[in-house]
Amino acid sequence: MLSIFLGVVGPWQIIIIVALILLLFGGKKIPELMRGLGSGIREFKDAAKDPNEKKPENTEKSEIETSK
């Protein structure tokens, strides 16, 4: 499926899409969007590994709060 998509979209179309994204969101907002996308993908992969196993959330925050 991906090879079909890549066959239709050429390098000029990709450049135009990237330029439009830069115009819409600006250079400062894109790293934040990518960071959010990366964390979402990581959470999805963690949830897909073992749905029965739950890991403690925000362990760093709880350790910091208990040390105060």
N, CA, C and O atoms as a Tripos MOL2 file, in Angstrom:
@<TRIPOS>MOLECULE
protein
  272   271    68     0     0
PROTEIN
NO_CHARGES

@<TRIPOS>ATOM
      1 N           0.8280   -1.1940    0.0000 N.3       1 MET1
      2 CA          0.0000    0.0000    0.0000 C.3       1 MET1
      3 C           0.8670    1.2510    0.0000 C.2       1 MET1
      4 O           0.5840    2.2110   -0.7170 O.2       1 MET1
      5 N           1.9270    1.2370    0.8090 N.am      2 LEU2
      6 CA          2.8150    2.3880    0.8750 C.3       2 LEU2
      7 C           3.5270    2.6080   -0.4530 C.2       2 LEU2
      8 O           3.7370    3.7510   -0.8590 O.2       2 LEU2
      9 N           3.9040    1.5210   -1.1380 N.am      3 SER3
     10 CA          4.5920    1.6700   -2.4160 C.3       3 SER3
     11 C           3.6770    2.2980   -3.4630 C.2       3 SER3
     12 O           4.1510    3.0080   -4.3500 O.2       3 SER3
     13 N           2.3890    2.0500   -3.3730 N.am      4 ILE4
     14 CA          1.4480    2.6660   -4.2990 C.3       4 ILE4
     15 C           1.3870    4.1690   -4.0390 C.2       4 ILE4
     16 O           1.3920    4.9720   -4.9720 O.2       4 ILE4
     17 N           1.3280    4.5380   -2.7620 N.am      5 PHE5
     18 CA          1.2840    5.9550   -2.3920 C.3       5 PHE5
     19 C           2.5460    6.6670   -2.8350 C.2       5 PHE5
     20 O           2.4780    7.7750   -3.3670 O.2       5 PHE5
     21 N           3.7010    6.0440   -2.6240 N.am      6 LEU6
     22 CA          4.9620    6.6870   -2.9920 C.3       6 LEU6
     23 C           5.1200    6.7830   -4.5080 C.2       6 LEU6
     24 O           5.8180    7.6690   -5.0020 O.2       6 LEU6
     25 N           4.4850    5.8880   -5.2410 N.am      7 GLY7
     26 CA          4.5450    5.9510   -6.6880 C.3       7 GLY7
     27 C           3.7550    7.1160   -7.2450 C.2       7 GLY7
     28 O           4.0980    7.6450   -8.3030 O.2       7 GLY7
     29 N           2.6990    7.5270   -6.5500 N.am      8 VAL8
     30 CA          1.8410    8.6190   -7.0120 C.3       8 VAL8
     31 C           2.4100    9.9720   -6.6090 C.2       8 VAL8
     32 O           2.3070   10.9370   -7.3670 O.2       8 VAL8
     33 N           3.0000   10.0500   -5.4410 N.am      9 VAL9
     34 CA          3.5180   11.3150   -4.9340 C.3       9 VAL9
     35 C           4.9900   11.4370   -5.3100 C.2       9 VAL9
     36 O           5.8240   10.6170   -4.9260 O.2       9 VAL9
     37 N           5.2810   12.4860   -6.0730 N.am     10 GLY10
     38 CA          6.6510   12.7170   -6.5090 C.3      10 GLY10
     39 C           7.3790   13.6610   -5.5830 C.2      10 GLY10
     40 O           6.8120   14.1480   -4.6050 O.2      10 GLY10
     41 N           8.6430   13.9210   -5.8930 N.am     11 PRO11
     42 CA          9.4420   14.7930   -5.0250 C.3      11 PRO11
     43 C           8.9100   16.2230   -4.9720 C.2      11 PRO11
     44 O           8.9960   16.8610   -3.9230 O.2      11 PRO11
     45 N           8.3630   16.7460   -6.0720 N.am     12 TRP12
     46 CA          7.8280   18.1080   -6.0470 C.3      12 TRP12
     47 C           6.5930   18.2090   -5.1650 C.2      12 TRP12
     48 O           6.3950   19.2100   -4.4770 O.2      12 TRP12
     49 N           5.7690   17.1770   -5.1860 N.am     13 GLN13
     50 CA          4.5850   17.1890   -4.3290 C.3      13 GLN13
     51 C           4.9790   17.1560   -2.8600 C.2      13 GLN13
     52 O           4.3580   17.8220   -2.0330 O.2      13 GLN13
     53 N           6.0060   16.3860   -2.5360 N.am     14 ILE14
     54 CA          6.4790   16.3210   -1.1470 C.3      14 ILE14
     55 C           7.0260   17.6840   -0.7140 C.2      14 ILE14
     56 O           6.7740   18.1240    0.4080 O.2      14 ILE14
     57 N           7.7670   18.3480   -1.5880 N.am     15 ILE15
     58 CA          8.3080   19.6710   -1.2740 C.3      15 ILE15
     59 C           7.1730   20.6650   -1.0410 C.2      15 ILE15
     60 O           7.2380   21.4750   -0.1180 O.2      15 ILE15
     61 N           6.1410   20.6070   -1.8670 N.am     16 ILE16
     62 CA          4.9940   21.5090   -1.7030 C.3      16 ILE16
     63 C           4.2710   21.2320   -0.3940 C.2      16 ILE16
     64 O           3.8610   22.1670    0.2930 O.2      16 ILE16
     65 N           4.1090   19.9670   -0.0400 N.am     17 ILE17
     66 CA          3.4420   19.6070    1.2140 C.3      17 ILE17
     67 C           4.2490   20.1120    2.4090 C.2      17 ILE17
     68 O           3.6770   20.6590    3.3520 O.2      17 ILE17
     69 N           5.5620   19.9360    2.3820 N.am     18 VAL18
     70 CA          6.4200   20.4050    3.4760 C.3      18 VAL18
     71 C           6.3530   21.9280    3.5770 C.2      18 VAL18
     72 O           6.3020   22.4710    4.6810 O.2      18 VAL18
     73 N           6.3520   22.6200    2.4410 N.am     19 ALA19
     74 CA          6.2700   24.0830    2.4570 C.3      19 ALA19
     75 C           4.9360   24.5470    3.0420 C.2      19 ALA19
     76 O           4.8970   25.5090    3.8080 O.2      19 ALA19
     77 N           3.8580   23.8770    2.6890 N.am     20 LEU20
     78 CA          2.5500   24.2300    3.2460 C.3      20 LEU20
     79 C           2.4980   24.0090    4.7560 C.2      20 LEU20
     80 O           1.9250   24.8180    5.4860 O.2      20 LEU20
     81 N           3.0930   22.9200    5.2180 N.am     21 ILE21
     82 CA          3.1290   22.6480    6.6570 C.3      21 ILE21
     83 C           3.9310   23.7370    7.3670 C.2      21 ILE21
     84 O           3.5340   24.2030    8.4340 O.2      21 ILE21
     85 N           5.0530   24.1410    6.7820 N.am     22 LEU22
     86 CA          5.8500   25.2180    7.3790 C.3      22 LEU22
     87 C           5.0730   26.5320    7.4250 C.2      22 LEU22
     88 O           5.1620   27.2790    8.4000 O.2      22 LEU22
     89 N           4.3220   26.8080    6.3810 N.am     23 LEU23
     90 CA          3.5400   28.0410    6.3620 C.3      23 LEU23
     91 C           2.3990   28.0050    7.3770 C.2      23 LEU23
     92 O           2.1100   29.0110    8.0260 O.2      23 LEU23
     93 N           1.7580   26.8600    7.5130 N.am     24 LEU24
     94 CA          0.6170   26.7560    8.4200 C.3      24 LEU24
     95 C           1.0390   26.7840    9.8890 C.2      24 LEU24
     96 O           0.4280   27.4800   10.6990 O.2      24 LEU24
     97 N           2.0720   26.0360   10.2260 N.am     25 PHE25
     98 CA          2.4300   25.8680   11.6310 C.3      25 PHE25
     99 C           3.6310   26.7010   12.0610 C.2      25 PHE25
    100 O           3.7750   26.9910   13.2480 O.2      25 PHE25
    101 N           4.4740   27.0840   11.1540 N.am     26 GLY26
    102 CA          5.6650   27.8440   11.5110 C.3      26 GLY26
    103 C           6.7800   26.9290   11.9950 C.2      26 GLY26
    104 O           6.5430   25.7810   12.3710 O.2      26 GLY26
    105 N           7.9780   27.4480   11.9790 N.am     27 GLY27
    106 CA          9.1500   26.6550   12.3460 C.3      27 GLY27
    107 C           9.2250   26.3020   13.8180 C.2      27 GLY27
    108 O           9.8220   25.2860   14.1730 O.2      27 GLY27
    109 N           8.6320   27.1180   14.6890 N.am     28 LYS28
    110 CA          8.7220   26.8630   16.1270 C.3      28 LYS28
    111 C           7.7280   25.8160   16.5920 C.2      28 LYS28
    112 O           7.9800   25.1150   17.5720 O.2      28 LYS28
    113 N           6.6200   25.7020   15.9120 N.am     29 LYS29
    114 CA          5.5620   24.7830   16.3500 C.3      29 LYS29
    115 C           5.8220   23.3440   15.8830 C.2      29 LYS29
    116 O           5.3500   22.4020   16.5190 O.2      29 LYS29
    117 N           6.5480   23.1610   14.8070 N.am     30 ILE30
    118 CA          6.7590   21.8290   14.2400 C.3      30 ILE30
    119 C           7.4920   20.8950   15.1990 C.2      30 ILE30
    120 O           7.0710   19.7460   15.3320 O.2      30 ILE30
    121 N           8.5800   21.3240   15.8870 N.am     31 PRO31
    122 CA          9.2140   20.3980   16.8410 C.3      31 PRO31
    123 C           8.2580   19.9400   17.9530 C.2      31 PRO31
    124 O           8.3110   18.7910   18.3930 O.2      31 PRO31
    125 N           7.3900   20.8460   18.3970 N.am     32 GLU32
    126 CA          6.4090   20.4600   19.4120 C.3      32 GLU32
    127 C           5.4390   19.4200   18.8660 C.2      32 GLU32
    128 O           5.0830   18.4720   19.5660 O.2      32 GLU32
    129 N           5.0150   19.5940   17.6240 N.am     33 LEU33
    130 CA          4.1090   18.6320   17.0050 C.3      33 LEU33
    131 C           4.7750   17.2640   16.8470 C.2      33 LEU33
    132 O           4.1550   16.2330   17.1070 O.2      33 LEU33
    133 N           6.0330   17.2610   16.4200 N.am     34 MET34
    134 CA          6.7550   16.0050   16.2430 C.3      34 MET34
    135 C           6.9980   15.3120   17.5820 C.2      34 MET34
    136 O           6.9290   14.0860   17.6730 O.2      34 MET34
    137 N           7.2820   16.0970   18.6200 N.am     35 ARG35
    138 CA          7.4740   15.5420   19.9540 C.3      35 ARG35
    139 C           6.1850   14.8800   20.4360 C.2      35 ARG35
    140 O           6.2140   13.7850   20.9990 O.2      35 ARG35
    141 N           5.0700   15.5410   20.2150 N.am     36 GLY36
    142 CA          3.7730   14.9780   20.5880 C.3      36 GLY36
    143 C           3.4570   13.7290   19.7980 C.2      36 GLY36
    144 O           2.9230   12.7630   20.3430 O.2      36 GLY36
    145 N           3.7830   13.7400   18.5190 N.am     37 LEU37
    146 CA          3.5590   12.5630   17.6820 C.3      37 LEU37
    147 C           4.4210   11.4040   18.1510 C.2      37 LEU37
    148 O           3.9540   10.2670   18.2180 O.2      37 LEU37
    149 N           5.6680   11.6820   18.4750 N.am     38 GLY38
    150 CA          6.5750   10.6290   18.9550 C.3      38 GLY38
    151 C           6.1100   10.0320   20.2680 C.2      38 GLY38
    152 O           6.1630    8.8160   20.4490 O.2      38 GLY38
    153 N           5.6580   10.8650   21.1800 N.am     39 SER39
    154 CA          5.1850   10.3330   22.4630 C.3      39 SER39
    155 C           3.9000    9.5340   22.2730 C.2      39 SER39
    156 O           3.6830    8.5370   22.9620 O.2      39 SER39
    157 N           3.0540    9.9590   21.3510 N.am     40 GLY40
    158 CA          1.8340    9.2040   21.0690 C.3      40 GLY40
    159 C           2.1400    7.8390   20.4800 C.2      40 GLY40
    160 O           1.5100    6.8460   20.8440 O.2      40 GLY40
    161 N           3.1030    7.7850   19.5730 N.am     41 ILE41
    162 CA          3.5000    6.5070   18.9790 C.3      41 ILE41
    163 C           4.1220    5.6070   20.0370 C.2      41 ILE41
    164 O           3.8600    4.4050   20.0580 O.2      41 ILE41
    165 N           4.9410    6.1750   20.9130 N.am     42 ARG42
    166 CA          5.5740    5.3910   21.9740 C.3      42 ARG42
    167 C           4.5180    4.8110   22.9170 C.2      42 ARG42
    168 O           4.6020    3.6450   23.3010 O.2      42 ARG42
    169 N           3.5340    5.6150   23.2860 N.am     43 GLU43
    170 CA          2.4640    5.1290   24.1590 C.3      43 GLU43
    171 C           1.6700    4.0250   23.4800 C.2      43 GLU43
    172 O           1.2860    3.0490   24.1250 O.2      43 GLU43
    173 N           1.4230    4.1710   22.1930 N.am     44 PHE44
    174 CA          0.6890    3.1520   21.4470 C.3      44 PHE44
    175 C           1.4680    1.8450   21.4040 C.2      44 PHE44
    176 O           0.8980    0.7710   21.5990 O.2      44 PHE44
    177 N           2.7750    1.9340   21.1500 N.am     45 LYS45
    178 CA          3.6000    0.7270   21.1100 C.3      45 LYS45
    179 C           3.6620    0.0570   22.4800 C.2      45 LYS45
    180 O           3.6010   -1.1690   22.5800 O.2      45 LYS45
    181 N           3.7820    0.8640   23.5320 N.am     46 ASP46
    182 CA          3.8000    0.2990   24.8820 C.3      46 ASP46
    183 C           2.4860   -0.3910   25.2060 C.2      46 ASP46
    184 O           2.4830   -1.4500   25.8340 O.2      46 ASP46
    185 N           1.3900    0.1840   24.7930 N.am     47 ALA47
    186 CA          0.0800   -0.4190   25.0550 C.3      47 ALA47
    187 C          -0.1100   -1.6770   24.2220 C.2      47 ALA47
    188 O          -0.7870   -2.6070   24.6580 O.2      47 ALA47
    189 N           0.4760   -1.7220   23.0340 N.am     48 ALA48
    190 CA          0.3190   -2.8760   22.1630 C.3      48 ALA48
    191 C           1.1890   -4.0570   22.6050 C.2      48 ALA48
    192 O           0.8950   -5.2010   22.2580 O.2      48 ALA48
    193 N           2.2570   -3.7930   23.3660 N.am     49 LYS49
    194 CA          3.1420   -4.8770   23.7910 C.3      49 LYS49
    195 C           2.4190   -5.8740   24.6750 C.2      49 LYS49
    196 O           2.3680   -7.0620   24.3570 O.2      49 LYS49
    197 N           1.8660   -5.4120   25.7650 N.am     50 ASP50
    198 CA          1.1780   -6.2980   26.6910 C.3      50 ASP50
    199 C          -0.0110   -5.5500   27.2900 C.2      50 ASP50
    200 O           0.1640   -4.7220   28.1840 O.2      50 ASP50
    201 N          -1.2000   -5.8320   26.8080 N.am     51 PRO51
    202 CA         -2.3560   -5.0720   27.2890 C.3      51 PRO51
    203 C          -2.7090   -5.3640   28.7480 C.2      51 PRO51
    204 O          -3.3770   -4.5470   29.3810 O.2      51 PRO51
    205 N          -2.2840   -6.4970   29.3000 N.am     52 ASN52
    206 CA         -2.6100   -6.8350   30.6820 C.3      52 ASN52
    207 C          -1.6610   -6.1860   31.6830 C.2      52 ASN52
    208 O          -2.0130   -5.9860   32.8450 O.2      52 ASN52
    209 N          -0.4710   -5.8640   31.2280 N.am     53 GLU53
    210 CA          0.5320   -5.2840   32.1250 C.3      53 GLU53
    211 C           0.3820   -3.7700   32.1490 C.2      53 GLU53
    212 O           0.3860   -3.1200   31.1040 O.2      53 GLU53
    213 N           0.2510   -3.2170   33.3410 N.am     54 LYS54
    214 CA          0.1670   -1.7660   33.4810 C.3      54 LYS54
    215 C           1.3950   -1.2840   34.2290 C.2      54 LYS54
    216 O           1.7060   -1.7560   35.3220 O.2      54 LYS54
    217 N           2.0860   -0.3340   33.6160 N.am     55 LYS55
    218 CA          3.2500    0.2160   34.2920 C.3      55 LYS55
    219 C           2.8360    1.4730   35.0450 C.2      55 LYS55
    220 O           1.8760    2.1380   34.6550 O.2      55 LYS55
    221 N           3.5320    1.7990   36.0970 N.am     56 PRO56
    222 CA          3.1750    2.9990   36.8590 C.3      56 PRO56
    223 C           3.3960    4.2540   36.0240 C.2      56 PRO56
    224 O           4.4230    4.4090   35.3630 O.2      56 PRO56
    225 N           2.4200    5.1370   36.0690 N.am     57 GLU57
    226 CA          2.5160    6.3680   35.2960 C.3      57 GLU57
    227 C           3.2150    7.4470   36.1120 C.2      57 GLU57
    228 O           3.0610    7.5270   37.3310 O.2      57 GLU57
    229 N           3.9690    8.2570   35.4270 N.am     58 ASN58
    230 CA          4.6550    9.4060   36.0320 C.3      58 ASN58
    231 C           5.5050    9.0050   37.2350 C.2      58 ASN58
    232 O           5.3920    9.5980   38.3070 O.2      58 ASN58
    233 N           6.3460    8.0070   37.0540 N.am     59 THR59
    234 CA          7.1890    7.5640   38.1630 C.3      59 THR59
    235 C           8.1830    8.6460   38.5630 C.2      59 THR59
    236 O           8.5170    8.7710   39.7420 O.2      59 THR59
    237 N           8.6540    9.4200   37.6080 N.am     60 GLU60
    238 CA          9.5970   10.4850   37.9310 C.3      60 GLU60
    239 C           8.9310   11.5480   38.7850 C.2      60 GLU60
    240 O           9.5320   12.0420   39.7390 O.2      60 GLU60
    241 N           7.7050   11.9030   38.4580 N.am     61 LYS61
    242 CA          7.0070   12.9240   39.2300 C.3      61 LYS61
    243 C           6.7390   12.4420   40.6510 C.2      61 LYS61
    244 O           6.8740   13.2090   41.6040 O.2      61 LYS61
    245 N           6.3570   11.1640   40.7960 N.am     62 SER62
    246 CA          6.0530   10.6770   42.1340 C.3      62 SER62
    247 C           7.3250   10.5990   42.9850 C.2      62 SER62
    248 O           7.2750   10.8310   44.1920 O.2      62 SER62
    249 N           8.4570   10.2760   42.3660 N.am     63 GLU63
    250 CA          9.7130   10.2400   43.1080 C.3      63 GLU63
    251 C          10.1140   11.6410   43.5490 C.2      63 GLU63
    252 O          10.6230   11.8220   44.6550 O.2      63 GLU63
    253 N           9.8920   12.6190   42.7040 N.am     64 ILE64
    254 CA         10.2420   13.9960   43.0450 C.3      64 ILE64
    255 C           9.3330   14.4990   44.1590 C.2      64 ILE64
    256 O           9.7980   15.1640   45.0840 O.2      64 ILE64
    257 N           8.0490   14.1890   44.0780 N.am     65 GLU65
    258 CA          7.1030   14.6550   45.0820 C.3      65 GLU65
    259 C           7.3800   14.0270   46.4500 C.2      65 GLU65
    260 O           7.2280   14.6860   47.4780 O.2      65 GLU65
    261 N           7.7860   12.7570   46.4640 N.am     66 THR66
    262 CA          8.0420   12.1080   47.7460 C.3      66 THR66
    263 C           9.3390   12.5900   48.3770 C.2      66 THR66
    264 O           9.4970   12.5140   49.5960 O.2      66 THR66
    265 N          10.2740   13.0870   47.5640 N.am     67 SER67
    266 CA         11.5410   13.5490   48.1160 C.3      67 SER67
    267 C          11.4420   14.9530   48.7120 C.2      67 SER67
    268 O          12.3640   15.3920   49.4000 O.2      67 SER67
    269 N          10.3430   15.6620   48.4620 N.am     68 LYS68
    270 CA         10.1970   17.0310   48.9940 C.3      68 LYS68
    271 C           9.8660   17.0450   50.4460 C.2      68 LYS68
    272 O           9.7120   18.1160   51.0340 O.2      68 LYS68
@<TRIPOS>BOND
     1     1     2 1
     2     2     3 1
     3     3     4 2
     4     3     5 am
     5     5     6 1
     6     6     7 1
     7     7     8 2
     8     7     9 am
     9     9    10 1
    10    10    11 1
    11    11    12 2
    12    11    13 am
    13    13    14 1
    14    14    15 1
    15    15    16 2
    16    15    17 am
    17    17    18 1
    18    18    19 1
    19    19    20 2
    20    19    21 am
    21    21    22 1
    22    22    23 1
    23    23    24 2
    24    23    25 am
    25    25    26 1
    26    26    27 1
    27    27    28 2
    28    27    29 am
    29    29    30 1
    30    30    31 1
    31    31    32 2
    32    31    33 am
    33    33    34 1
    34    34    35 1
    35    35    36 2
    36    35    37 am
    37    37    38 1
    38    38    39 1
    39    39    40 2
    40    39    41 am
    41    41    42 1
    42    42    43 1
    43    43    44 2
    44    43    45 am
    45    45    46 1
    46    46    47 1
    47    47    48 2
    48    47    49 am
    49    49    50 1
    50    50    51 1
    51    51    52 2
    52    51    53 am
    53    53    54 1
    54    54    55 1
    55    55    56 2
    56    55    57 am
    57    57    58 1
    58    58    59 1
    59    59    60 2
    60    59    61 am
    61    61    62 1
    62    62    63 1
    63    63    64 2
    64    63    65 am
    65    65    66 1
    66    66    67 1
    67    67    68 2
    68    67    69 am
    69    69    70 1
    70    70    71 1
    71    71    72 2
    72    71    73 am
    73    73    74 1
    74    74    75 1
    75    75    76 2
    76    75    77 am
    77    77    78 1
    78    78    79 1
    79    79    80 2
    80    79    81 am
    81    81    82 1
    82    82    83 1
    83    83    84 2
    84    83    85 am
    85    85    86 1
    86    86    87 1
    87    87    88 2
    88    87    89 am
    89    89    90 1
    90    90    91 1
    91    91    92 2
    92    91    93 am
    93    93    94 1
    94    94    95 1
    95    95    96 2
    96    95    97 am
    97    97    98 1
    98    98    99 1
    99    99   100 2
   100    99   101 am
   101   101   102 1
   102   102   103 1
   103   103   104 2
   104   103   105 am
   105   105   106 1
   106   106   107 1
   107   107   108 2
   108   107   109 am
   109   109   110 1
   110   110   111 1
   111   111   112 2
   112   111   113 am
   113   113   114 1
   114   114   115 1
   115   115   116 2
   116   115   117 am
   117   117   118 1
   118   118   119 1
   119   119   120 2
   120   119   121 am
   121   121   122 1
   122   122   123 1
   123   123   124 2
   124   123   125 am
   125   125   126 1
   126   126   127 1
   127   127   128 2
   128   127   129 am
   129   129   130 1
   130   130   131 1
   131   131   132 2
   132   131   133 am
   133   133   134 1
   134   134   135 1
   135   135   136 2
   136   135   137 am
   137   137   138 1
   138   138   139 1
   139   139   140 2
   140   139   141 am
   141   141   142 1
   142   142   143 1
   143   143   144 2
   144   143   145 am
   145   145   146 1
   146   146   147 1
   147   147   148 2
   148   147   149 am
   149   149   150 1
   150   150   151 1
   151   151   152 2
   152   151   153 am
   153   153   154 1
   154   154   155 1
   155   155   156 2
   156   155   157 am
   157   157   158 1
   158   158   159 1
   159   159   160 2
   160   159   161 am
   161   161   162 1
   162   162   163 1
   163   163   164 2
   164   163   165 am
   165   165   166 1
   166   166   167 1
   167   167   168 2
   168   167   169 am
   169   169   170 1
   170   170   171 1
   171   171   172 2
   172   171   173 am
   173   173   174 1
   174   174   175 1
   175   175   176 2
   176   175   177 am
   177   177   178 1
   178   178   179 1
   179   179   180 2
   180   179   181 am
   181   181   182 1
   182   182   183 1
   183   183   184 2
   184   183   185 am
   185   185   186 1
   186   186   187 1
   187   187   188 2
   188   187   189 am
   189   189   190 1
   190   190   191 1
   191   191   192 2
   192   191   193 am
   193   193   194 1
   194   194   195 1
   195   195   196 2
   196   195   197 am
   197   197   198 1
   198   198   199 1
   199   199   200 2
   200   199   201 am
   201   201   202 1
   202   202   203 1
   203   203   204 2
   204   203   205 am
   205   205   206 1
   206   206   207 1
   207   207   208 2
   208   207   209 am
   209   209   210 1
   210   210   211 1
   211   211   212 2
   212   211   213 am
   213   213   214 1
   214   214   215 1
   215   215   216 2
   216   215   217 am
   217   217   218 1
   218   218   219 1
   219   219   220 2
   220   219   221 am
   221   221   222 1
   222   222   223 1
   223   223   224 2
   224   223   225 am
   225   225   226 1
   226   226   227 1
   227   227   228 2
   228   227   229 am
   229   229   230 1
   230   230   231 1
   231   231   232 2
   232   231   233 am
   233   233   234 1
   234   234   235 1
   235   235   236 2
   236   235   237 am
   237   237   238 1
   238   238   239 1
   239   239   240 2
   240   239   241 am
   241   241   242 1
   242   242   243 1
   243   243   244 2
   244   243   245 am
   245   245   246 1
   246   246   247 1
   247   247   248 2
   248   247   249 am
   249   249   250 1
   250   250   251 1
   251   251   252 2
   252   251   253 am
   253   253   254 1
   254   254   255 1
   255   255   256 2
   256   255   257 am
   257   257   258 1
   258   258   259 1
   259   259   260 2
   260   259   261 am
   261   261   262 1
   262   262   263 1
   263   263   264 2
   264   263   265 am
   265   265   266 1
   266   266   267 1
   267   267   268 2
   268   267   269 am
   269   269   270 1
   270   270   271 1
   271   271   272 2
@<TRIPOS>SUBSTRUCTURE
     1 MET1         2 RESIDUE 1 A MET
     2 LEU2         6 RESIDUE 1 A LEU
     3 SER3        10 RESIDUE 1 A SER
     4 ILE4        14 RESIDUE 1 A ILE
     5 PHE5        18 RESIDUE 1 A PHE
     6 LEU6        22 RESIDUE 1 A LEU
     7 GLY7        26 RESIDUE 1 A GLY
     8 VAL8        30 RESIDUE 1 A VAL
     9 VAL9        34 RESIDUE 1 A VAL
    10 GLY10       38 RESIDUE 1 A GLY
    11 PRO11       42 RESIDUE 1 A PRO
    12 TRP12       46 RESIDUE 1 A TRP
    13 GLN13       50 RESIDUE 1 A GLN
    14 ILE14       54 RESIDUE 1 A ILE
    15 ILE15       58 RESIDUE 1 A ILE
    16 ILE16       62 RESIDUE 1 A ILE
    17 ILE17       66 RESIDUE 1 A ILE
    18 VAL18       70 RESIDUE 1 A VAL
    19 ALA19       74 RESIDUE 1 A ALA
    20 LEU20       78 RESIDUE 1 A LEU
    21 ILE21       82 RESIDUE 1 A ILE
    22 LEU22       86 RESIDUE 1 A LEU
    23 LEU23       90 RESIDUE 1 A LEU
    24 LEU24       94 RESIDUE 1 A LEU
    25 PHE25       98 RESIDUE 1 A PHE
    26 GLY26      102 RESIDUE 1 A GLY
    27 GLY27      106 RESIDUE 1 A GLY
    28 LYS28      110 RESIDUE 1 A LYS
    29 LYS29      114 RESIDUE 1 A LYS
    30 ILE30      118 RESIDUE 1 A ILE
    31 PRO31      122 RESIDUE 1 A PRO
    32 GLU32      126 RESIDUE 1 A GLU
    33 LEU33      130 RESIDUE 1 A LEU
    34 MET34      134 RESIDUE 1 A MET
    35 ARG35      138 RESIDUE 1 A ARG
    36 GLY36      142 RESIDUE 1 A GLY
    37 LEU37      146 RESIDUE 1 A LEU
    38 GLY38      150 RESIDUE 1 A GLY
    39 SER39      154 RESIDUE 1 A SER
    40 GLY40      158 RESIDUE 1 A GLY
    41 ILE41      162 RESIDUE 1 A ILE
    42 ARG42      166 RESIDUE 1 A ARG
    43 GLU43      170 RESIDUE 1 A GLU
    44 PHE44      174 RESIDUE 1 A PHE
    45 LYS45      178 RESIDUE 1 A LYS
    46 ASP46      182 RESIDUE 1 A ASP
    47 ALA47      186 RESIDUE 1 A ALA
    48 ALA48      190 RESIDUE 1 A ALA
    49 LYS49      194 RESIDUE 1 A LYS
    50 ASP50      198 RESIDUE 1 A ASP
    51 PRO51      202 RESIDUE 1 A PRO
    52 ASN52      206 RESIDUE 1 A ASN
    53 GLU53      210 RESIDUE 1 A GLU
    54 LYS54      214 RESIDUE 1 A LYS
    55 LYS55      218 RESIDUE 1 A LYS
    56 PRO56      222 RESIDUE 1 A PRO
    57 GLU57      226 RESIDUE 1 A GLU
    58 ASN58      230 RESIDUE 1 A ASN
    59 THR59      234 RESIDUE 1 A THR
    60 GLU60      238 RESIDUE 1 A GLU
    61 LYS61      242 RESIDUE 1 A LYS
    62 SER62      246 RESIDUE 1 A SER
    63 GLU63      250 RESIDUE 1 A GLU
    64 ILE64      254 RESIDUE 1 A ILE
    65 GLU65      258 RESIDUE 1 A GLU
    66 THR66      262 RESIDUE 1 A THR
    67 SER67      266 RESIDUE 1 A SER
    68 LYS68      270 RESIDUE 1 A LYS
